Amino acid sequence: MIPSHFLSTLPPDLRYRLLIAASGKHHLADTGRAVLACGETDPESASLLASLAKELFTAAWLTDPLDGTLAADLAEFDRRLPGLTPQGAKCVKATAGLCRVPEGGVVPPRLVALEASGEYGPLCRWLERELQIAPGNGFLAWSLYHHALRNGDFKQALGVAARFSNMPVLAPVAAKLSADAHFLAGEYDRAVSGYAQAEQAFPGLCADRFGEALYRAGRIEEGLACLRRGVENNPWMVNAALRLHDLSSGIADARGHLPGRTAILLYSYNNAAQLDLTLHSLHQSLPDQESEVLVRVLSNGSVDGTNEVIGKWRDRFGEFFEGVFLPVNIGAPAARNWLISLPEVRACDHIAYLDDDVRLPAEWLSRFGAAVSAYPDAALWGCRVADYERVANLQQVDLNILPLSGEGVPFQMSEAHLSAHDFGQFSYLRPAGAVTGCCHLFRAGALLGSGGFDIRFSPSQYDDLDHDLRLSLAGKKIVYQGHLAVEHMKVSGRSVAVDPVSAGSAAGNLRKLQSKYSEKETGILREKSLGVMESDFYAKLECLAASRDD
């Protein structure tokens, strides 16, 4: 077991990586590699670092137990540093042999083409046919399982898991795969059984999902106790600790009233149908708050019926709703700036921006109210974003600048959520380096004093992230409210067809963003994030310790 005090002795960049997330296959594996690169000469510290790296690699593999490459690395690690249970070691070795990538690492061209199409039906049928021909091909089973989960086809995912259930050595893999599919399908009692079986082979390393499944199955105390055991035995499980704190303290269910008046701002360009759905969900969320909010919707030179949609909702909302109609498309950052230039908006206490393709839960403003109450010194509060209707697919959570990779890239943002589905591991409230602009709330004074959004990021993409980084450099606190989930209609994921023009524009804006901030500035941003997150995290650990003693 890694003693909790040992983590505080690690180098800053390593502490920072561990604080960002203990989730996502790639993030966990990269953090494990960073641990191994520490190069401690003290024998005791070196031994603890090796054990920590081993736990991180094992956790990374368990998030995706059909990854044969990662299984092979873990099997070699366990050969040099034994520590897995006998059952676990045999399971990892067997997976490494069964789930090999194709010869030479070349993925079948037909699979590449079907993934690029973004159409799940043809992709699923092709994988099923190929598995009938080669039923022992673990790589194809891995592909089918992940595409099934991403597309909400949990029955298909369970079918893949069942393929391994008749192989005793792979029983923990089958149990973990089925548990994850049952969890995402909302069948928490069945998920509990699978996680319990996987835990026998890999003690403690499924405690986060096991505890969350127990909690959601109505076994509240058992779930909290399981999460607590996981955190105490594996102090690097930051997400589990944050989740445990919020569930135990009541923050997970907290609602609050936003003081003063709030301006809700949207802008849209030729997106009439989705804007109509967005305004419908907004209207449903504001039944008794007309006196406390105003809504302004800007049509960015639209010619597709957007203006008519705005007119329809003006009649339904009433006087606190107005449309702003521009003759040309001025792009997202300029539209944001135009809206905050309106005198009635500048007179508000809080300002919320919404994308024109979101579905809001009824309690979204009161969830922000709880975040404002918990962190009243913040300038900006953001939320968790999921795919529209396929809510198990995460699009955005709390973001932070990663330590430099040394590969010539100025900086990259954390992406732990992109190789993970939503198992509740990002449902917490805490400070962050940045949040998504899909649905976020500003303190009006901080927004109006920030210099606005940079129009160099027109027509769209990364202007909101750039604004967050500038706020942070100016010493303003940013907070992530992970208990608020908003569904985004623009679907994400590697198996979604991407418009090349939009992709090119986004890539150009990313390059602009990365070139805008010096290495010194990104270093300052990481240092700020580390300080704020670390202080917040250890304060919450103290609360958990106090509640245990009571």
N, C-alpha and C positions, 0 to 999 in steps of 0.2 A: 504494500500500500504506500502511495506517495504522501508524505506528511504535508498538511496544508501550508505550514509555514515555509516549506521549501520553495513553493511557487513564488513567494515574495522576494526570494533571493536571486531569481533568474534575471538575465539581462533585460533591459526595457523593451526591446523589439519583440522578445519572446513572450514577456508578460502581456504585451499589447496584442499579439496574435491570439493568445489564449483567452483574453478578455473579449475580443471581437466575436468569437463564436466557438462552440464545441459541437459543431454540426456541419454536415456536408462532407461528402467523401473527399473531395479534392482539398478543402480547407484543412480537414483533420490530417490528411496525409502530408500536406505541405508543412503543417505545424510540426508533425513528427520529424520530418527531415530537418527542419530548423533546429529542433531540440538536439538531434544528432550532430549538427554542425557547431554546437556550442564549444566543444573541445575542452571541457573541464579536465584538469590534471589531478585534482584531489580525488582519490579512489572512491570515497563515499559519495561525493557529488556526481562523479561519473556514473556510478552504479544507479543512482536515483534518476539521472537523466536518461540512461538507457531504459530503465523501467517505464519512465514517463513516455518515451518515444514508442515503446512496445504497446502500451495501452492505447495511445493515439492511433497507431497503425491498425490495431485490432478493432477499435471503434470505427475507423474509416472503412475497413472491410465489411464490418457488420451492417453498415448502412447500405451496402450493395454487395451481398454475399455471393452473387454470381459473377463478380469481376475476377476472372481467372488470373489476370496479371497481378492485381493487388494481393490475391491469395498466394501466388507464388512468392512474392516479396515477403509476405508475412510468414510463410512456411520456412523460408531461409532465415529470417530473423529469429524465429523460434528455435531453429537448429543451433544458431550461435548463442542465443540467450533463452534457454528453455523457461517456460512459465505458463504456457497454455495448459489447460487440463488435458489428460490423455484423449478424451473424446473430442475436445476442441482442436487439438493438434491434428488428429486423423481427419477431421472434417475439413480443415483448411487445406491440408495436403491433397485430399481427394478433389476438392473444388478446383485447385490449381491444375490438376490433370484433366478434369472433365471440361472446364470452361475456358479452353485455350482460344486465343484470338486466331483468325485465319493465318495460314502460312504466309510468312513475310509481313504480317500485320496489315495485309490488304483486305479491306472490307469488300464484299461482293458488290460490283457496280450496280446491280439491280436494287440492292438494299439502299445504296446511297441515293439513287434516283427516286425511289419511293419515299424515303425520308424527306428529300428536298421538295417533293410535291405537296407535303403537308396534309395529305389525305390518309386518314387512319385505316379506312375500310380495305383498300387495295393492299396496303402495307401489311395489315394483319393477316389477310388471306394468303399472301405470298409466304409469310413466315410460317403459317400453319402448314402449308403444302411442303415447304422445305423440311420442316420438322417431322413430317410423316415419312419423308425419304431418309432423313438422318436423325432419328429420335434421340440419339445420344449427343447431339451437337449442343453443348452448353452455351456457346456463343449466340446461336440463334434463339435459344430459350431466354437468354439474358435480354436480347433485343426485344423479343415479344413481350416479356414481363414489363419492361420499362415503358414501352409504347402503350401497353394496356393501362397501366397506372395513370400515365399522363392524360389519356383520353377517357378516364373514368370507367373503363371496362374492367371492373373488379372481378367479374366472373371469369374472364379470360386470364387475368393475373393469378387467380386461385387455381385455375387449371394448369398453369405453368408450374406453380408450387407443388401441385400434386404429382407432377412428373418425377419429383425427387423423393417423394414420401416412401416409396418402396425400396429405397436404398438406405439401410440403417446408418451407414457412415455419414450420410448427408441429411439425417433427420433434423439436426439443428438448423440447417439451411432451409429445408422445407418449412419448418415451424416459423422461422423468422419471416420468410417470404409471405406465408399465409397470414401471419399476424399483421404485417404491414398492410396487406390488401384488405383484411377485415376492418382494421382501424380506419383506413381512408373511406371505407364504405359505411362507416358509422356503426359497425357491428362490434362494439367494444368488448362484450363478454367473450366472444370468440377470439378476439385479439389477445385478451388476457391469457388464454390457454396457450397460444402459440408463443408468447413472450416468456411465459413460465418455463416452457420446454427449452427455448434457446438459452435462458439464463442458467440452466443446469450445466450447459457446456461452456458458457462464457460468463461466469458469475460477475454480476454488477454492471456489465457493459451494456445491458439492455434496460437498466433501471429507469432511465428517463422515459422511454416509451411505455415500459411496463407500468410505471407509476401513473402516467397520464391516462393509459387505458383503464386502469383500475378506477381512477378518479371519475372518468367520464361514464364508466359503467355503474356509477352510483355508490361505489365502495370507497367513500371519501377518505376515511381515516387510513385505510390500507394503502390507498394511492399516495397520500402525503407521506406516510411512513416509508414507502418504497422510494420515493423521490429523495427523502432525507438520507436513507442508506446510501443511495447512489452518490449524493453530493459528499457525504462524509468519507466514503471509501475512495471516491475519485474526485478530488477537489478541483480538477480542471474542468469538470462538467458545469461550465458557467451558465449555459442556457437552463439546465435543470435547477440550478440554485436560484436564478432569477424567477423562474416559474414557481418554484416552491415558495419563495418569499411572497409573491403576489397572491398565490392561492391561500396561503396561511394568514396573510394580513388583511384580506378582503379587497385589496387593490384590484384584483382581477374582475370583480363585479361592481366596482365603484362607478358612480355617475356623479356629475357635478353641473352646477349652473354657471354658464359663462357670464361674467359680470359685464354690464354695459351693453353696447349695441354692436352687432357683428354684421359686416358686409360679406356677402357670399358672391363671388365673382366667377364667371365662366366666359370663355371665348370659343368660337367655333367657325370652321370653314368647310362649307359644303358637306355637312354631316348631319343632315336633318333627321334621319330616322333614329340615330343613336342619341342625338341631343334630345329628342322627344322622350326617349326612355329615361334619360338622365334627369330631365326636369320632372318627369312623373315621380321618380323616387325621391327627388328633393321635395316636391310638393307634399308627398305622404309623410315626410319627416318633420314638417313644420306646421302641425295642426294648430298649435296655440302660441306661436312665437312671432306672430306678425309684427308686434310692437317692438320686438327686440332684434329683428334682422331686417336687412334690405338685400335684394337680389338684383344684380346687374348682369346681363348677358350681351356680349359683344358679337355681332356677326361680322366676320373678317372678309368682307367682299363676297359673301355667299350668293350663289345664283341657283341653288338646287331646291329651294323650298324651306331653307333654314329660317328665313325671315318670317315666313308664315307660321312656322312652329313657335317662334318667339312671340308672335302676336297672339296665338292661341293661348299660350301659357300666361301672357300678360292679363288676359281676361279671367283666368282661373285663380292666379295668385292674388291679384288685387293691386292696390296702389304701391305696395312696397317693392314691386317688381317693375323693372324697366329694361327695354332693349336699347342697345347702342348699335347703329347701323353704319358701317364704313363702306365706301364705294370700291375699295381695293383691299387685297389681303396684305396686311403689313407684317405678318409673321407673329409667332407666339410671344417672344419677349416684348415686342412693341405693344402687342395687345394687352399684356399684363400691365405695362406701364401706363397705357391709356386709361385702363380701368381705375388704377390707383390715383390717377390725376383728377378724377371726378370729385367735386367738393363734398358731396354727401358721403362718399366713401372715406375721404380723408378725415371726416368728422367722427368716424366710428372708433371703437376701442379695440376691436379685433377684425382681422381681414382673412377670409378663407378663400383659397383658390380651388376650383374643381375642374377636372378634365370634362370634356363634353361627352364622354363615353364610359360613365361609371354608374354603378348601382350602389346607392347608399343605404346602410341599415338605418332603421328608425331612430336609433339612439346615437347617431354619429356626433352630434353637437354636445350631448351630455358626456360622451366618452372623452371628447376634447376638454370638456369642463373639468372632468376628474384629473386629467393630465395637467391642466393649468393650476388646479388646486394643489397637486402634489409637487409641481415645479413652477412656482409663481415667478421665479427669477428668469425664466427662459424667454427667448424671443420668438421661437418657432416650435411648433409641435406637428409631427407627421404621423403616419399610420402604416399598417400592414396592407399590402395590396395583393390580391389573388386574381387568377383568371376568372372571367365572367362565367358563372355557373359551374365551372370545374374548379371549385374553390380549394381543392387539395394542391393545386399548382401555384406556387409562390412566384410573384413577379418582383416585389420589392419589400425589404424589411429595413432595419436600421443599417446605415452604411458608414464605413470608415475607410480612410486611406490606408492601404497596406504598406508595410515596410518596403523599401526599395528592393527590386529583384536583382539589380545589377546587370540587366539585359538591355540597357539603353532606353527603357521606357520611363518617362518622368515620374509617373505614378499610376496606380490602379486602385479601384475601389473594391472593397470586400464583396465577394460573391458566394458566400457559404450557402445561401438559400437557393442558388440556382442548381445545385446538385442534390437537392433535398425536397421532399414533399412536406406538406404542413401537418406535423404531428404535435402541434402546440408548442414546439420548441422556441418559436419566436413570439409567443404571446406573453409579453412582459412590457413593463414600463421602465424606461431608463434613458439617460443622456446618450447622444450619438453624435457622430461627426457630420452626418447629413441624413435627410429623409427624402421621400419621393414627393414630387410636385403634383402628383395625381390628385391628392386631397391633402392639403396642409393648411394650418392655421397660424397666422402671424399676430404678434402684438403690433398694433398699428404703428406706434411710435418707432419701433425697431425697423419695420418695413419701410416707412417713409423716410427714415434717416439713412437708409442703406445704399442710396444711389440708384435704385431701380435695377431692372434686369438688362443684361448686356445684349444689345441688338446685333452684335456680331454672331450670335448663335441663331440667327434667323435661317430658315423659316421656323425650325423647331429642333428640340433635343439639346439637353445639357445646360440650358440657360438656368433652370431651377437648381441644378447641382452646383453650378458656378456661383450662384447667389448664396447658397448655403455655405460654401467654402469662404466666401467673403465675409459673411456674418460671423463665422467662427474665428477668422483671423482678426476681426474687430473685437473679439472678446465676448460675443453673444453666445448664450447657451441654446443648443438645439436638443429637443427631446422626442423620443420615439414612443408612441402610444400603440403598442402591439396588441392591446385588447380591442382595438378598433380595426375591423377588416372591411375593406372596400373592394368591390369586384370591378375589374377593369375589362372593358369589352375588346380592347386590342390584345389579342391572344399572344402569349409569349411561348417560347420553347424551341428546342432545336429542330423539331419535326414540323415547323410551321413555315410555309412558303413566304419568302420575304421579297417585297418589291425592291428591285435593284436600285431604283432612283432614291427611294427613302433610305435604303441601307447606305448608299454612297454619301448622302447628306449627313446621316448620323455619324458615319465614320469620319467625315471631315470635321464635324463639330467636336467629336471626341479628341481629335488631334489638336484642334484649337484649345480645348480645355487643358489638355496635358501640357501644351506649350505655354500656357498663360501663367503658370505658377512655377516659381523657381524651386530648386531642391531645398533651399533654406526655408522657403514658405511651407512646402509640404512637410518638412521636418517639424516646423512649429505646429502645424495642424495635427500631426501624429502625437506630438508631446502634449498638446492641449487635450486631445481625446483620451490619451492614456491617463492623464491626471484626473480628469473628471470622471471617467468610467471606473477607475480603480477606487477612488474615494467613495463613489456611490455603491460599488459592489461590496466593499468591505464593511460599509455601514449596514448593508442588508444582511451580510453574513453574521454580524453582531446581533441583529434582530432575531435571526434564526436561532442563534445559540441561546439567546435569552429566552425565547419561547420554548426551546427544548428543556432548559433548566426549570422553567415554571411547570 
